[in-house]
Amino acid sequence: LYADVDPTESLDFTSKTNLLAEIDAWCRAADPRVVQVSVSLAGSRTAVEIIRAGGATVSDARPLVRLNVAVTMEKDGRRETGSAGAGGRAAYEEWVEPARWKGLAQRALRKAEINLDSVPAPSGEMEVALGPGWTGVMLHEAVGHGLEGDFNRKGTSVYSGKIGQQVMARGVNIVDDGTIQDRRGSLSFDDEGTQTQRTVLIEDGVLVGYMQDRMNARLMGVPATGNGRRESYAHAPMPRMTNTVMLGGTADPEEIVRSIKKGIWAVDFGGGQVDITNGQFVFQCTEAYLVENGKVGPPVKNATLIGHGPTVLNKVSMIGNDFAMDDGVGTCGKAGQSVPVGVGQPSLKIDVMTVGGAGG
């Protein structure tokens, strides 16, 4: 799934320092309103060897790189920040090409500039359009954790005991796929030595499966799916997501936005959280716009999306044909353990959703 490379050796300290300084200088020169730049470059290579009962062994080397750029702009005494990041399972050279980092820097600059002109977000129930890619983090939190085997074996997930039932809108198809080339959440095998695979979770809105490690699969009488993951050898494995995505549909993304009478178009997200037992979630939008009668208006600041995972996924009425993966920045926490993950989805229209904001 990825080359056996060591990012920690493929770029020396001086080269890294020069690169960070070059990105900093480029961002400051790009716009006189830039008052602060923060750039980080991180890489690791984890060597894994697992000895299974009976003596069978598997081994792997897992590289991981991430580059982040954040800029702060000031205009008329107001300061706003924009950021962008990318990464994957490759050497530094894959991510430090000028075309790569300039693309990230330009996105960070654009977000900061947009936020300088933002207005207070509205509040209340309204239509919501989601952009493709990283917005799939809402899917990860609001739905993905609830489809992990341990929560369902214990009966604590809102999806427990619902295999074969219609739990989401028709047209919604969700898979967890640990085999996608070079993606942040991809693995040749999981941390119990089970080969990763493409696991169908939701098919046309019907719940068809859960993500399983070996123990929970055995106790539930189903096959393991290659989702037994742990942060390191010092932690116990448990069912965890790899790359969790909603597959694309047929709708034109522009038509999705034009169909909104009054609502917001959420293009990018920050952090979020969910209560697994009841499916309630909240997300912070880092780039979103007002939409009225199909016309995109000003950007909004501090918009939050609040909802109940199963309910919101039943309100999906349009699924775009623009499926995209995130840029490779996801990290998932569960039971005190963090692991790298990927998310992805197309543009979506949700007919009604609660938006929190300071506006009326």
Secondary structure, 3 states (H helix, E strand, C coil): CCCCCCCCCCCCHHHHHHHHHHHHHHHHHHCCCEEEEEEEEEEEEEEEEEECCCCCEEEEEEEEEEEEEEEEEEECCEEEEEEEEEEECCCHHHCCCHHHHHHHHHHHHHHHHHHHCCEECCCEEEEEEECCCCCHHHHHHHHHHHHEHHHHHCCCCCCCCCCCCECCCCCCCEEEECCCCCCCCCCCECCCCCECCEEEEEECCEECCCECCHHHHHHHCCCCCCCEECCCCCCCCEECCCEEEECCCCECHHHHHHCCCEEEEEEEEEEEEECCCCCEEEEEEEEEEEEECCEEEEEEECCEEEEEHHHHHCCEEEEECCCEECCCCCEEEECCEEEECEEEECCEEEEEEEEECCCC
